[in-house]
Amino acid sequence: MKVTDVLLLATLIITDISSALSFQATPISPSTLGGGGSRVRRSSCFLSTRKITRNKDDMFVRYRRTIMNMDDTHINFNELELKGEEAAENWGIAVTPFLTSEDANTLQERLDKRADVGYIRVGGSLAAQIIASFDDEDDDEESMISSRTRFVMSNPDLGLDASSVEHEYCIILRIDNVESAVLRGSRPWPHVLTRIGVDIENVGDVVIEDNDTAYLVVAPEVARQCIRLLPKELRGIGISISIVEPGDYLPYEGVLQNMELSKLDKRALQYK
């Protein structure tokens, strides 16, 4: 865990402990106690202690959730591989979330060692043209961001067509006039998508062309959600979203966006 994460966690602990200890039971007038006065006072004290204990329990649940969010980049490769194995045995299809280039390469290495599981790696067609256009000696950080892809796994004898699978499990959206949108921070797109309820695991690459047009690769199940809610979240003038059909224009130049959600964004969205 980074130093900034430790400081953030310490701040949360101090804030919640102070809140718990500052709890005070509501005073009870002696005239209302009657014969059972001492028993009522003990009950009030018990309620006070129980409230503080409950606050502390809730506090530690929040901390565990915060730590899990900070480390949620972990991928269970065994589980993904098992899904591929089950799909192959049943002659079905299993699809992974979108993975970073590093995680996708790790999963590919594992699947390549198996003769019983076939796969097609999809979702990288948009970024492939952008990455290929960069100079090999270009050290610009944004140009080095890797492509996000997902795997469609099945029995190797099923004979899936790569092009058909790509179009079935990856939808490319085009957003025009994003220059007028309200985008904050150095990594605005993962934040914007998460705010409309779209998990990053359902989003592939995002490419910005000429600072005015955005291309997003998304899972089919969230495409309509993006089309309906993104214009409201972006709040720009003349923003329109359309689906890029097979064979339509794709940019050869643009900036591949960093799709890792920052720690501050995670915390802000958690307590939204």
N, C-alpha and C positions, 0 to 999 in steps of 0.2 A: 504494500500500500504506500502511495506517495505521501510526502510530507503534507501537501495541501489536503489530502483526504483525512489524515490524522487530525489536522487542525479543525476541519469541518466537523468531524465526529466529536471532538472535544467540546466544540461550541454547542452542539446539540445536547450533549450530556449535561453540561453546566446549566443550560437553559431549562431543561426538563426537571432536573433535580431542584432547582430554585422554585419552579412552579409547584412541584409536589410538596416541598417543605413549607411553602407559604400558605397552604390550605388551613383554614380555621373553621371550627365547628360553629354553627349558629348559636349564640348565647340563649340560655333558657332562663326565664324569670323564676326566682324561688317561689313566687306565689302560685305558679302553675304546676309545681312538682307534687304537692299533696303528700300523702303518706309514702309514696314510692319514690321519693326524691332521689335517694342515693342510687337506686336501680336505674332511673332514667339518665342520671349523669354518667353512669358506667356505660350505658347503651350509646350515649352520644359520643363518648370517648372511643368506644369500639368502632362506631361508624366513621369517626375521624381517621382512625388507624387504617381501617379497611379502604378508605378512599385513597390514602397515601400509597398503600400497598398496590392498589389497582393502577394508580398513576405510574408507579415504578414498573409494574408488569408491562403496561402499554408502552412505556418508554423503551424498555429493552427490546420489545417486538419491533419498534420503529428502527432501532439501531441495527438489528439483524437484517431488516429489510433494506436499510440504507447500504450496508456493507455488501449485501447480495447484488444490489443495483450497481455498485461500483465495480463488481467483479463479474458482471453478467456476460462478458465476452467469451466465457468458457463454452466450448462446444463438446457435446457428448458424442464423440465419433463412434463409440461402440453401439449406441442407440441408432444412429443413422445407418450404420452398416447392417445392423439387425433388421431394420425396416427394408433395406434392399434385399436381404436374404429372404425375408418372408414374401416380398413381392415376386421374387424370382421363382420360389417354390410354388406359389399360387398362380403364376402366370398373370400377375397383376402389375400395377405401376405404383411406385412410391416416389414422392417428390420431396426434396429437402428445402429448407429455407434458403434465402440468398446468403452466401458466405463470402467473407473476405477472400482475397486471392491466396493468402497464406493458409487459411483454413481449408479452402477448396483444394489446394495442392496436397494438403495432408490427407484429406478424404480420398482424393484420386489415387494417391500412392497405395492406400489400403485396398481400394477396390481393384486396382490393377493386379493385385496378388491373388485375386479370386477369379476362378474360371466359371463359377456358377452365377455370377451377378454381372449383368451388363448395365451400362450407363451412357447417358448423353449429357454433356455439360453445356448448359444453355444460359443465355442472358448476357453474354459478353460481346455481342455483335456491335452494339452501339459504341462501346468504349474501344473496341479493337481498332476502329478507324482513327480515333483520336490519338491513341497511344502510338500507333504506327507513324503518325505525322510528326511526332516529336523527334528532335535531333538527339542522337545517342549521347551527346555531351551536354545536353541541357540539364542543369542542376536545379531548375525551378521545382520547389517542393510540391506545388499543386499538380505539375505534370507527371510526377512520380507516383501519385496515388493509384493504387491498383484497382483492377476491375472486380466487381461483385458478380458472382455467378451462382447457379443452383444446379442440382443434379436430378435427372429423371432416371430412376433405376428400375430394372425389370429383368426378365429372363433374357439372356443373350440371344436365344433362338427366336425371340419374338419379332425381331427385324423391324425395329422402330425407325422411322425416317427422321433424320436430324432436323431438316427444315420444318417439317410439320410439327415436331415436338417443340421446337423453338417458338413457333407462333401460337401453340396451344397453351404453353405454360409461362409465357412472357408477353406482356403487353407494353408497347412503347407509347407514352403520352407526350404530346407537344403542347407547351404552354407559351403563348405569344404575349408580348408586352410585359414581361416580368420586370423590366427596368423600372416600371412605375410601382412595383409591389413594395410592401413594407417588409424588408428583410433586415434582421438585426444579427450582429455577431459574426464571427469568422466562419461558423458552420451553421448557416440558417436552415438549410433544407431538412436535415434530420429533425430539427426542432419543430419546424412547420408541419411536417408529416405526422409526427407523434402527437401534436396538438389536435389533429383531426381524427385521431384514433387509429392511425395506420402504423403498425409495428415495423421497425426497421428491417426485421427479417423478411418482410414482404416487399421490400424495395431493393432494386438492383442499383445500377449506375444512374447518376444524375449528371448531365452535361449541359453547360451554359454556352450558347453560341452568340457571339457579338453582343454580349451583355443584355440581350433583349429576348432571346428565345431559349427555353429550357426543354430538355428531353429527359423523360423519366422512364426507367424500366421498372415495372411493377408486376406483382402476381395478379392473375386475372380476377381473383376474388375481391381485390380492393380497388380495381380500376374505376368502377362506378362511384365508389366512395370518394376517390380523389377528384373525379370530374365534378361531382356535386359540391364538395366542401372546400377544395383548394381556392377557388376564386374568392370565397368569403373570407378565408384566412389570410390570403395575400393582400386583399383590399387595395388592389391597384386599379388604374384606369384602363379600360379596354382589354382586360385580361380574358383570354379565351383558351379553352382546353379541347383538344381533339385527339383521337386515336390515330396513330401512324399505321397505315395498312401495309401489308407486305409489298415490297417494291417501291414504296414511297421514299422520298428524299431523306437521307440521314446525314448529319453534319460530318465533315472531314476535319474541321477545326473547331476547337472549343476548349473549355476548362472542365476537367473532371472533378466533381465536388467530393469533399471529404464527408463521408456518411456516418462517421462515428459520433454518437451523441456525447457531448461534453458532460462532465460531472455536475456542473452547475445547472445545466439543462435538466439532467435527471432529477435533481433535487427539487427544482422548480415545478416540474411536471408531477412529481410524487405528491406534493402538498398543494396542488392546484385546486 
